[in-house]
């Protein structure tokens, strides 16, 4: 049997603050990145599950 592991998933949400609060407050995940690029009206948040190895600094 083949095991599949998901390394990265991206989700588009209407309210990023609400989504980030859900993952950190309800699921207990930590915020490792929260970057806003004003010129593109774009925000990127990285919130891996607890115990996930840090793959960037």
ABEGO torsion letter per residue (X at the ends): XBBBBBABBBBBBABAAAAAAAAAAAAGBBBABBBBBAAAGBBBBBBBBBGBBBABX
